[in-house]
Amino acid sequence: MTRRSRQPFLIRTVRHPLREVRNVRRGRFERLLAGLTAVGAVVTTAEIFFEHDKASFGNRWMWAPIVVGPVGAVAAVAGYRSRSAAKTVLPAASAVIVANGLQGTVLHARGIGQKPGGWKNFRYNMEMGPPLMAPLLVTLVGGMGLLAAVLRRER
């Protein structure tokens, strides 16, 4: 048995977060976060496509996240593979994704207000109208890309 396995459980779990902080400082987390950004962009773009297709793409701005999502995924894959792309292409694409998510939140809020009863009938319109929180998930994916661009890269 090694010495570490003889330590009490609490001591072993306290050391684990410190190892993760070390991994972030040494740059191991940057590539992982870029990869997660790519996966998140693909998954959210697919979900958005089906939801906006259900609404028959009634507003031309519904196409914006469908276009921006794959661009962000390609930029995130490039950021995963290349240090220079992680510092140039990924933050630019991620900033566009964040802006698109904020714009979507405004448009969804406007859509809720245009439903019968508007904001006075908030609970019903929140459930039956455009989902107010969904564009914030897009913003979260863009934020992950921005964070990946800021972090140090492993050599």
N, CA, C and O atoms as a DFTB+ gen file, in Angstrom:
620 C
 N C O
     1  1       0.828      -1.190       0.000
     2  2       0.000       0.000       0.000
     3  2       0.863       1.240       0.000
     4  3       1.908       1.303       0.649
     5  1       0.408       2.205      -0.730
     6  2       1.138       3.464      -0.737
     7  2       0.725       4.306       0.448
     8  3      -0.298       4.064       1.089
     9  1       1.525       5.272       0.713
    10  2       1.248       6.138       1.851
    11  2      -0.039       6.935       1.646
    12  3      -0.779       7.183       2.598
    13  1      -0.304       7.334       0.406
    14  2      -1.492       8.153       0.123
    15  2      -2.779       7.396       0.415
    16  3      -3.740       7.986       0.909
    17  1      -2.815       6.109       0.122
    18  2      -4.039       5.349       0.348
    19  2      -4.335       5.171       1.828
    20  3      -5.474       4.875       2.189
    21  1      -3.328       5.347       2.709
    22  2      -3.552       5.209       4.147
    23  2      -4.100       6.489       4.775
    24  3      -4.547       6.480       5.922
    25  1      -4.063       7.593       4.017
    26  2      -4.549       8.849       4.577
    27  2      -6.067       8.818       4.699
    28  3      -6.747       8.157       3.914
    29  1      -6.589       9.531       5.678
    30  2      -8.039       9.593       5.812
    31  2      -8.673      10.198       4.563
    32  3      -8.039      10.948       3.821
    33  1      -9.922       9.855       4.357
    34  2     -10.648      10.282       3.161
    35  2     -10.668      11.798       3.008
    36  3     -10.477      12.304       1.902
    37  1     -10.894      12.526       4.088
    38  2     -10.977      13.987       3.999
    39  2      -9.682      14.610       3.517
    40  3      -9.714      15.571       2.749
    41  1      -8.558      14.094       3.943
    42  2      -7.274      14.651       3.520
    43  2      -7.074      14.407       2.030
    44  3      -6.570      15.282       1.326
    45  1      -7.458      13.235       1.540
    46  2      -7.314      12.949       0.114
    47  2      -8.196      13.871      -0.723
    48  3      -7.768      14.314      -1.789
    49  1      -9.414      14.171      -0.275
    50  2     -10.304      15.027      -1.066
    51  2      -9.887      16.488      -1.006
    52  3     -10.165      17.238      -1.942
    53  1      -9.232      16.912       0.058
    54  2      -8.773      18.295       0.143
    55  2      -7.635      18.525      -0.848
    56  3      -7.537      19.613      -1.415
    57  1      -6.792      17.554      -1.068
    58  2      -5.669      17.717      -1.987
    59  2      -6.127      17.755      -3.445
    60  3      -5.458      18.368      -4.277
    61  1      -7.222      17.131      -3.764
    62  2      -7.684      17.050      -5.153
    63  2      -7.926      18.418      -5.789
    64  3      -7.438      18.647      -6.895
    65  1      -8.653      19.343      -5.151
    66  2      -8.835      20.656      -5.779
    67  2      -7.522      21.397      -5.992
    68  3      -7.391      22.147      -6.959
    69  1      -6.559      21.203      -5.119
    70  2      -5.275      21.865      -5.292
    71  2      -4.575      21.372      -6.550
    72  3      -3.907      22.146      -7.235
    73  1      -4.722      20.093      -6.854
    74  2      -4.146      19.553      -8.081
    75  2      -4.803      20.183      -9.300
    76  3      -4.128      20.461     -10.291
    77  1      -6.112      20.412      -9.239
    78  2      -6.818      21.045     -10.352
    79  2      -6.376      22.490     -10.542
    80  3      -6.255      22.961     -11.673
    81  1      -6.136      23.191      -9.447
    82  2      -5.624      24.559      -9.551
    83  2      -4.248      24.545     -10.209
    84  3      -3.943      25.403     -11.037
    85  1      -3.421      23.573      -9.841
    86  2      -2.110      23.426     -10.472
    87  2      -2.250      23.168     -11.972
    88  3      -1.483      23.708     -12.768
    89  1      -3.229      22.343     -12.360
    90  2      -3.448      22.068     -13.776
    91  2      -3.857      23.326     -14.534
    92  3      -3.437      23.520     -15.675
    93  1      -4.663      24.178     -13.922
    94  2      -5.056      25.435     -14.569
    95  2      -3.839      26.337     -14.701
    96  3      -3.645      26.958     -15.746
    97  1      -3.023      26.418     -13.669
    98  2      -1.827      27.277     -13.713
    99  2      -0.806      26.794     -14.739
   100  3      -0.103      27.602     -15.346
   101  1      -0.727      25.510     -14.929
   102  2       0.240      24.964     -15.886
   103  2      -0.296      24.936     -17.309
   104  3       0.445      24.612     -18.237
   105  1      -1.555      25.264     -17.500
   106  2      -2.090      25.382     -18.843
   107  2      -2.785      24.157     -19.392
   108  3      -3.084      24.116     -20.585
   109  1      -3.048      23.180     -18.589
   110  2      -3.710      21.966     -19.085
   111  2      -5.205      22.176     -19.314
   112  3      -5.822      21.437     -20.082
   113  1      -5.774      23.145     -18.675
   114  2      -7.227      23.354     -18.730
   115  2      -7.648      24.099     -19.997
   116  3      -8.801      23.986     -20.413
   117  1      -6.755      24.847     -20.610
   118  2      -7.105      25.678     -21.763
   119  2      -7.576      24.843     -22.945
   120  3      -8.592      25.165     -23.561
   121  1      -6.861      23.787     -23.266
   122  2      -7.256      22.923     -24.387
   123  2      -8.557      22.202     -24.090
   124  3      -9.399      22.054     -24.976
   125  1      -8.734      21.756     -22.865
   126  2      -9.975      21.078     -22.488
   127  2     -11.164      22.016     -22.645
   128  3     -12.208      21.618     -23.162
   129  1     -11.012      23.237     -22.208
   130  2     -12.104      24.194     -22.302
   131  2     -12.410      24.558     -23.756
   132  3     -13.572      24.766     -24.108
   133  1     -11.389      24.637     -24.597
   134  2     -11.616      24.884     -26.023
   135  2     -12.382      23.719     -26.643
   136  3     -13.283      23.931     -27.454
   137  1     -12.035      22.510     -26.273
   138  2     -12.759      21.334     -26.769
   139  2     -14.197      21.303     -26.302
   140  3     -15.097      20.981     -27.077
   141  1     -14.420      21.636     -25.041
   142  2     -15.789      21.691     -24.524
   143  2     -16.595      22.788     -25.207
   144  3     -17.801      22.643     -25.404
   145  1     -15.938      23.878     -25.566
   146  2     -16.611      24.942     -26.297
   147  2     -17.070      24.438     -27.659
   148  3     -18.179      24.749     -28.094
   149  1     -16.231      23.668     -28.331
   150  2     -16.605      23.115     -29.637
   151  2     -17.812      22.187     -29.508
   152  3     -18.758      22.283     -30.291
   153  1     -17.779      21.305     -28.537
   154  2     -18.900      20.378     -28.334
   155  2     -20.159      21.147     -27.960
   156  3     -21.239      20.863     -28.479
   157  1     -20.025      22.119     -27.062
   158  2     -21.176      22.919     -26.651
   159  2     -21.779      23.697     -27.801
   160  3     -23.000      23.828     -27.888
   161  1     -20.939      24.218     -28.687
   162  2     -21.439      24.971     -29.835
   163  2     -22.228      24.070     -30.774
   164  3     -23.271      24.474     -31.288
   165  1     -21.744      22.857     -31.002
   166  2     -22.447      21.929     -31.898
   167  2     -23.787      21.518     -31.293
   168  3     -24.810      21.531     -31.977
   169  1     -23.778      21.157     -30.021
   170  2     -25.005      20.693     -29.370
   171  2     -26.045      21.809     -29.301
   172  3     -27.214      21.582     -29.615
   173  1     -25.641      22.996     -28.900
   174  2     -26.620      24.086     -28.807
   175  2     -27.113      24.513     -30.181
   176  3     -28.278      24.885     -30.319
   177  1     -26.265      24.469     -31.198
   178  2     -26.718      24.813     -32.543
   179  2     -27.768      23.824     -33.028
   180  3     -28.762      24.225     -33.634
   181  1     -27.559      22.542     -32.769
   182  2     -28.554      21.540     -33.160
   183  2     -29.876      21.782     -32.438
   184  3     -30.940      21.741     -33.056
   185  1     -29.812      22.032     -31.141
   186  2     -31.032      22.288     -30.366
   187  2     -31.750      23.536     -30.871
   188  3     -32.971      23.542     -31.022
   189  1     -30.987      24.582     -31.127
   190  2     -31.583      25.833     -31.617
   191  2     -32.224      25.611     -32.980
   192  3     -33.306      26.133     -33.249
   193  1     -31.564      24.840     -33.843
   194  2     -32.136      24.595     -35.161
   195  2     -33.507      23.940     -35.046
   196  3     -34.454      24.369     -35.706
   197  1     -33.623      22.909     -34.218
   198  2     -34.904      22.219     -34.099
   199  2     -35.974      23.107     -33.469
   200  3     -37.134      23.065     -33.880
   201  1     -35.596      23.903     -32.482
   202  2     -36.574      24.795     -31.852
   203  2     -37.010      25.903     -32.803
   204  3     -38.196      26.227     -32.872
   205  1     -36.075      26.481     -33.530
   206  2     -36.439      27.544     -34.467
   207  2     -37.167      26.978     -35.685
   208  3     -38.001      27.665     -36.276
   209  1     -36.868      25.754     -36.064
   210  2     -37.593      25.108     -37.151
   211  2     -39.043      24.859     -36.741
   212  3     -39.959      24.962     -37.557
   213  1     -39.234      24.531     -35.471
   214  2     -40.591      24.333     -34.954
   215  2     -41.394      25.627     -35.067
   216  3     -42.610      25.596     -35.257
   217  1     -40.712      26.753     -34.949
   218  2     -41.360      28.063     -35.086
   219  2     -41.307      28.560     -36.531
   220  3     -41.622      29.721     -36.792
   221  1     -40.918      27.707     -37.463
   222  2     -40.865      27.998     -38.906
   223  2     -39.936      29.155     -39.246
   224  3     -40.138      29.831     -40.255
   225  1     -38.930      29.391     -38.427
   226  2     -37.989      30.484     -38.669
   227  2     -38.752      31.762     -39.021
   228  3     -38.461      32.424     -40.018
   229  1     -39.741      32.094     -38.171
   230  2     -40.625      33.236     -38.418
   231  2     -39.922      34.579     -38.450
   232  3     -40.422      35.518     -39.070
   233  1     -38.809      34.690     -37.818
   234  2     -38.019      35.919     -37.812
   235  2     -36.666      35.595     -38.437
   236  3     -36.070      34.563     -38.127
   237  1     -36.186      36.452     -39.298
   238  2     -34.918      36.147     -39.976
   239  2     -33.741      36.067     -39.009
   240  3     -32.737      35.424     -39.318
   241  1     -33.846      36.710     -37.839
   242  2     -32.762      36.630     -36.855
   243  2     -32.648      35.240     -36.247
   244  3     -31.655      34.934     -35.587
   245  1     -33.651      34.392     -36.461
   246  2     -33.566      33.017     -35.954
   247  2     -32.450      32.234     -36.650
   248  3     -32.003      31.207     -36.140
   249  1     -32.008      32.706     -37.793
   250  2     -30.922      32.037     -38.501
   251  2     -29.547      32.400     -37.931
   252  3     -28.576      31.680     -38.167
   253  1     -29.453      33.487     -37.196
   254  2     -28.147      33.951     -36.703
   255  2     -27.423      32.906     -35.849
   256  3     -26.250      32.638     -36.108
   257  1     -28.070      32.302     -34.840
   258  2     -27.321      31.308     -34.063
   259  2     -27.006      30.038     -34.855
   260  3     -26.069      29.313     -34.521
   261  1     -27.787      29.771     -35.900
   262  2     -27.520      28.602     -36.730
   263  2     -26.237      28.826     -37.547
   264  3     -25.506      27.879     -37.837
   265  1     -25.979      30.068     -37.906
   266  2     -24.765      30.403     -38.654
   267  2     -23.575      30.566     -37.716
   268  3     -22.476      30.099     -38.012
   269  1     -23.795      31.222     -36.595
   270  2     -22.702      31.544     -35.665
   271  2     -22.199      30.296     -34.925
   272  3     -21.005      30.189     -34.645
   273  1     -23.083      29.370     -34.611
   274  2     -22.698      28.175     -33.852
   275  2     -21.610      27.346     -34.512
   276  3     -20.595      27.061     -33.878
   277  1     -21.793      26.947     -35.778
   278  2     -20.726      26.168     -36.421
   279  2     -19.418      26.940     -36.584
   280  3     -18.339      26.353     -36.517
   281  1     -19.510      28.246     -36.797
   282  2     -18.289      29.061     -36.881
   283  2     -17.549      28.990     -35.542
   284  3     -16.326      28.849     -35.508
   285  1     -18.295      29.089     -34.453
   286  2     -17.684      28.972     -33.127
   287  2     -17.100      27.594     -32.881
   288  3     -16.051      27.468     -32.250
   289  1     -17.773      26.554     -33.376
   290  2     -17.257      25.193     -33.201
   291  2     -15.941      25.013     -33.958
   292  3     -14.996      24.424     -33.434
   293  1     -15.883      25.516     -35.179
   294  2     -14.649      25.411     -35.967
   295  2     -13.524      26.205     -35.295
   296  3     -12.383      25.746     -35.231
   297  1     -13.854      27.391     -34.800
   298  2     -12.840      28.205     -34.112
   299  2     -12.358      27.513     -32.840
   300  3     -11.176      27.581     -32.504
   301  1     -13.270      26.848     -32.133
   302  2     -12.874      26.151     -30.902
   303  2     -11.993      24.945     -31.207
   304  3     -11.040      24.676     -30.477
   305  1     -12.302      24.221     -32.274
   306  2     -11.438      23.101     -32.668
   307  2     -10.059      23.626     -33.070
   308  3      -9.038      23.041     -32.712
   309  1     -10.036      24.725     -33.812
   310  2      -8.759      25.337     -34.179
   311  2      -8.003      25.779     -32.932
   312  3      -6.783      25.631     -32.857
   313  1      -8.731      26.326     -31.948
   314  2      -8.100      26.725     -30.692
   315  2      -7.588      25.550     -29.896
   316  3      -6.598      25.672     -29.175
   317  1      -8.242      24.419     -30.016
   318  2      -7.782      23.202     -29.352
   319  2      -6.471      22.722     -29.962
   320  3      -5.572      22.259     -29.260
   321  1      -6.382      22.842     -31.279
   322  2      -5.210      22.315     -31.988
   323  2      -4.044      23.294     -32.059
   324  3      -2.888      22.870     -32.090
   325  1      -4.327      24.597     -32.085
   326  2      -3.275      25.577     -32.312
   327  2      -3.289      26.659     -31.242
   328  3      -4.337      27.207     -30.900
   329  1      -2.125      26.949     -30.731
   330  2      -1.996      28.002     -29.720
   331  2      -2.356      29.372     -30.293
   332  3      -3.038      30.158     -29.635
   333  1      -1.906      29.662     -31.506
   334  2      -2.191      30.980     -32.085
   335  2      -3.677      31.149     -32.387
   336  3      -4.219      32.241     -32.216
   337  1      -4.343      30.086     -32.832
   338  2      -5.787      30.170     -33.081
   339  2      -6.552      30.355     -31.769
   340  3      -7.589      31.019     -31.736
   341  1      -6.041      29.774     -30.705
   342  2      -6.693      29.922     -29.403
   343  2      -6.622      31.354     -28.893
   344  3      -7.456      31.773     -28.090
   345  1      -5.646      32.092     -29.350
   346  2      -5.485      33.471     -28.882
   347  2      -6.034      34.507     -29.865
   348  3      -6.129      35.683     -29.516
   349  1      -6.396      34.100     -31.086
   350  2      -6.893      35.061     -32.083
   351  2      -8.295      34.716     -32.569
   352  3      -9.227      35.497     -32.382
   353  1      -8.448      33.556     -33.187
   354  2      -9.715      33.174     -33.809
   355  2     -10.769      32.834     -32.759
   356  3     -11.915      33.271     -32.866
   357  1     -10.393      32.070     -31.762
   358  2     -11.356      31.639     -30.740
   359  2     -11.974      32.808     -29.978
   360  3     -13.195      32.814     -29.815
   361  1     -11.219      33.795     -29.500
   362  2     -11.877      34.894     -28.786
   363  2     -12.788      35.731     -29.694
   364  3     -13.822      36.223     -29.243
   365  1     -12.415      35.893     -30.954
   366  2     -13.266      36.663     -31.869
   367  2     -14.590      35.947     -32.100
   368  3     -15.655      36.560     -32.015
   369  1     -14.525      34.655     -32.392
   370  2     -15.750      33.887     -32.615
   371  2     -16.583      33.807     -31.334
   372  3     -17.811      33.891     -31.383
   373  1     -15.922      33.646     -30.201
   374  2     -16.640      33.562     -28.927
   375  2     -17.328      34.872     -28.580
   376  3     -18.429      34.864     -28.030
   377  1     -16.698      35.989     -28.891
   378  2     -17.326      37.291     -28.637
   379  2     -18.577      37.460     -29.493
   380  3     -19.574      38.017     -29.034
   381  1     -18.527      36.986     -30.727
   382  2     -19.710      37.045     -31.595
   383  2     -20.825      36.163     -31.039
   384  3     -21.997      36.537     -31.084
   385  1     -20.463      34.994     -30.516
   386  2     -21.458      34.095     -29.925
   387  2     -22.089      34.733     -28.696
   388  3     -23.303      34.649     -28.513
   389  1     -21.287      35.365     -27.858
   390  2     -21.822      36.042     -26.672
   391  2     -22.781      37.154     -27.088
   392  3     -23.869      37.285     -26.526
   393  1     -22.377      37.953     -28.069
   394  2     -23.244      39.035     -28.550
   395  2     -24.547      38.479     -29.119
   396  3     -25.616      39.045     -28.890
   397  1     -24.462      37.375     -29.860
   398  2     -25.658      36.768     -30.419
   399  2     -26.567      36.224     -29.323
   400  3     -27.790      36.324     -29.429
   401  1     -25.992      35.656     -28.281
   402  2     -26.797      35.164     -27.165
   403  2     -27.507      36.281     -26.432
   404  3     -28.666      36.131     -26.046
   405  1     -26.826      37.406     -26.234
   406  2     -27.466      38.556     -25.589
   407  2     -28.569      39.135     -26.475
   408  3     -29.628      39.526     -25.985
   409  1     -28.311      39.184     -27.775
   410  2     -29.330      39.654     -28.710
   411  2     -30.541      38.714     -28.681
   412  3     -31.682      39.176     -28.698
   413  1     -30.302      37.414     -28.636
   414  2     -31.391      36.448     -28.558
   415  2     -32.210      36.602     -27.291
   416  3     -33.427      36.420     -27.309
   417  1     -31.549      36.937     -26.188
   418  2     -32.283      37.156     -24.942
   419  2     -33.225      38.341     -25.080
   420  3     -34.366      38.292     -24.621
   421  1     -32.745      39.407     -25.712
   422  2     -33.596      40.582     -25.935
   423  2     -34.761      40.228     -26.855
   424  3     -35.897      40.622     -26.592
   425  1     -34.492      39.490     -27.928
   426  2     -35.550      39.122     -28.866
   427  2     -36.571      38.185     -28.224
   428  3     -37.770      38.307     -28.478
   429  1     -36.109      37.259     -27.401
   430  2     -37.039      36.365     -26.715
   431  2     -37.874      37.137     -25.692
   432  3     -39.064      36.867     -25.533
   433  1     -37.263      38.084     -25.008
   434  2     -38.021      38.912     -24.057
   435  2     -39.088      39.714     -24.809
   436  3     -40.218      39.850     -24.340
   437  1     -38.726      40.233     -25.956
   438  2     -39.698      40.961     -26.777
   439  2     -40.830      40.036     -27.223
   440  3     -41.993      40.437     -27.251
   441  1     -40.484      38.800     -27.571
   442  2     -41.491      37.822     -27.972
   443  2     -42.459      37.490     -26.858
   444  3     -43.654      37.319     -27.101
   445  1     -41.955      37.396     -25.635
   446  2     -42.839      37.147     -24.490
   447  2     -43.773      38.333     -24.303
   448  3     -44.959      38.153     -24.024
   449  1     -43.247      39.539     -24.455
   450  2     -44.079      40.739     -24.309
   451  2     -45.148      40.865     -25.373
   452  3     -46.174      41.504     -25.140
   453  1     -44.931      40.268     -26.541
   454  2     -45.904      40.358     -27.638
   455  2     -46.983      39.289     -27.559
   456  3     -47.968      39.358     -28.294
   457  1     -46.821      38.314     -26.696
   458  2     -47.852      37.288     -26.532
   459  2     -49.082      37.897     -25.860
   460  3     -48.970      38.925     -25.193
   461  1     -50.252      37.280     -26.026
   462  2     -51.460      37.803     -25.362
   463  2     -51.256      37.901     -23.851
   464  3     -50.892      36.919     -23.205
   465  1     -51.484      39.056     -23.307
   466  2     -51.274      39.297     -21.882
   467  2     -49.885      39.825     -21.578
   468  3     -49.663      40.406     -20.516
   469  1     -48.954      39.631     -22.488
   470  2     -47.598      40.153     -22.335
   471  2     -46.941      39.732     -21.034
   472  3     -47.032      38.578     -20.615
   473  1     -46.282      40.686     -20.408
   474  2     -45.553      40.412     -19.171
   475  2     -46.480      40.264     -17.974
   476  3     -46.079      39.734     -16.937
   477  1     -47.718      40.730     -18.110
   478  2     -48.678      40.551     -17.000
   479  2     -49.045      39.078     -16.846
   480  3     -49.367      38.621     -15.749
   481  1     -48.994      38.354     -17.933
   482  2     -49.281      36.928     -17.913
   483  2     -47.956      36.164     -18.039
   484  3     -47.814      35.263     -18.866
   485  1     -47.005      36.547     -17.206
   486  2     -45.623      36.088     -17.333
   487  2     -45.482      34.571     -17.278
   488  3     -44.816      33.979     -18.127
   489  1     -46.097      33.944     -16.296
   490  2     -45.883      32.507     -16.118
   491  2     -46.348      31.719     -17.337
   492  3     -45.636      30.831     -17.806
   493  1     -47.508      32.027     -17.844
   494  2     -48.023      31.306     -19.009
   495  2     -47.175      31.610     -20.237
   496  3     -46.801      30.696     -20.973
   497  1     -46.871      32.874     -20.463
   498  2     -46.099      33.245     -21.642
   499  2     -44.653      32.759     -21.563
   500  3     -44.020      32.522     -22.592
   501  1     -44.137      32.614     -20.362
   502  2     -42.782      32.078     -20.198
   503  2     -42.759      30.603     -20.611
   504  3     -41.779      30.138     -21.193
   505  1     -43.828      29.873     -20.313
   506  2     -43.894      28.461     -20.660
   507  2     -44.270      28.241     -22.116
   508  3     -43.748      27.327     -22.756
   509  1     -45.164      29.058     -22.648
   510  2     -45.686      28.838     -23.992
   511  2     -44.985      29.684     -25.064
   512  3     -45.060      29.366     -26.251
   513  1     -44.321      30.732     -24.659
   514  2     -43.662      31.621     -25.608
   515  2     -42.221      31.224     -25.831
   516  3     -41.823      30.107     -25.500
   517  1     -41.438      32.123     -26.385
   518  2     -40.023      31.819     -26.605
   519  2     -39.301      31.683     -25.263
   520  3     -39.522      32.483     -24.355
   521  1     -38.447      30.679     -25.139
   522  2     -37.767      30.461     -23.859
   523  2     -36.766      31.577     -23.570
   524  3     -35.814      31.789     -24.321
   525  1     -36.996      32.271     -22.488
   526  2     -36.185      33.437     -22.150
   527  2     -34.751      33.063     -21.787
   528  3     -33.821      33.808     -22.094
   529  1     -34.570      31.938     -21.150
   530  2     -33.231      31.559     -20.675
   531  2     -32.396      30.832     -21.724
   532  3     -31.180      30.729     -21.564
   533  1     -33.000      30.334     -22.777
   534  2     -32.255      29.546     -23.778
   535  2     -31.119      30.327     -24.437
   536  3     -30.030      29.773     -24.586
   537  1     -31.315      31.585     -24.839
   538  2     -30.187      32.296     -25.444
   539  2     -29.027      32.523     -24.473
   540  3     -27.888      32.718     -24.897
   541  1     -29.316      32.497     -23.183
   542  2     -28.233      32.644     -22.215
   543  2     -27.312      31.425     -22.217
   544  3     -26.140      31.532     -21.853
   545  1     -27.832      30.275     -22.623
   546  2     -26.975      29.096     -22.769
   547  2     -25.983      29.295     -23.913
   548  3     -24.833      28.864     -23.828
   549  1     -26.433      29.945     -24.974
   550  2     -25.524      30.280     -26.071
   551  2     -24.442      31.226     -25.556
   552  3     -23.267      31.074     -25.890
   553  1     -24.838      32.189     -24.754
   554  2     -23.888      33.124     -24.170
   555  2     -22.871      32.385     -23.303
   556  3     -21.693      32.741     -23.278
   557  1     -23.325      31.371     -22.604
   558  2     -22.427      30.568     -21.766
   559  2     -21.378      29.842     -22.611
   560  3     -20.211      29.775     -22.226
   561  1     -21.787      29.304     -23.750
   562  2     -20.832      28.630     -24.641
   563  2     -19.787      29.635     -25.133
   564  3     -18.594      29.335     -25.151
   565  1     -20.236      30.813     -25.527
   566  2     -19.289      31.848     -25.947
   567  2     -18.374      32.276     -24.816
   568  3     -17.190      32.534     -25.034
   569  1     -18.914      32.352     -23.617
   570  2     -18.095      32.694     -22.450
   571  2     -17.028      31.653     -22.166
   572  3     -15.922      31.994     -21.748
   573  1     -17.353      30.379     -22.390
   574  2     -16.338      29.327     -22.215
   575  2     -15.204      29.520     -23.214
   576  3     -14.034      29.333     -22.878
   577  1     -15.552      29.892     -24.441
   578  2     -14.516      30.149     -25.444
   579  2     -13.648      31.336     -25.077
   580  3     -12.432      31.304     -25.266
   581  1     -14.270      32.387     -24.551
   582  2     -13.487      33.548     -24.114
   583  2     -12.556      33.189     -22.964
   584  3     -11.405      33.624     -22.920
   585  1     -13.068      32.390     -22.035
   586  2     -12.233      31.961     -20.910
   587  2     -11.071      31.093     -21.392
   588  3      -9.947      31.229     -20.909
   589  1     -11.345      30.208     -22.340
   590  2     -10.272      29.364     -22.882
   591  2      -9.199      30.220     -23.545
   592  3      -8.015      29.893     -23.469
   593  1      -9.594      31.299     -24.187
   594  2      -8.626      32.166     -24.867
   595  2      -7.748      32.923     -23.866
   596  3      -6.611      33.274     -24.180
   597  1      -8.264      33.170     -22.682
   598  2      -7.529      33.936     -21.692
   599  2      -6.555      33.062     -20.913
   600  3      -5.512      33.537     -20.463
   601  1      -6.889      31.798     -20.754
   602  2      -6.061      30.904     -19.944
   603  2      -4.717      30.626     -20.605
   604  3      -4.552      30.770     -21.816
   605  1      -3.780      30.231     -19.783
   606  2      -2.431      29.884     -20.245
   607  2      -2.469      28.528     -20.938
   608  3      -3.226      27.638     -20.549
   609  1      -1.642      28.383     -21.970
   610  2      -1.576      27.141     -22.738
   611  2      -0.430      26.267     -22.260
   612  3       0.660      26.761     -21.972
   613  1      -0.680      24.968     -22.176
   614  2       0.372      24.018     -21.794
   615  2       1.426      23.955     -22.896
   616  3       1.093      23.949     -24.081
   617  1       2.665      23.908     -22.513
   618  2       3.749      23.864     -23.513
   619  2       4.071      22.458     -23.900
   620  3       4.954      22.233     -24.727
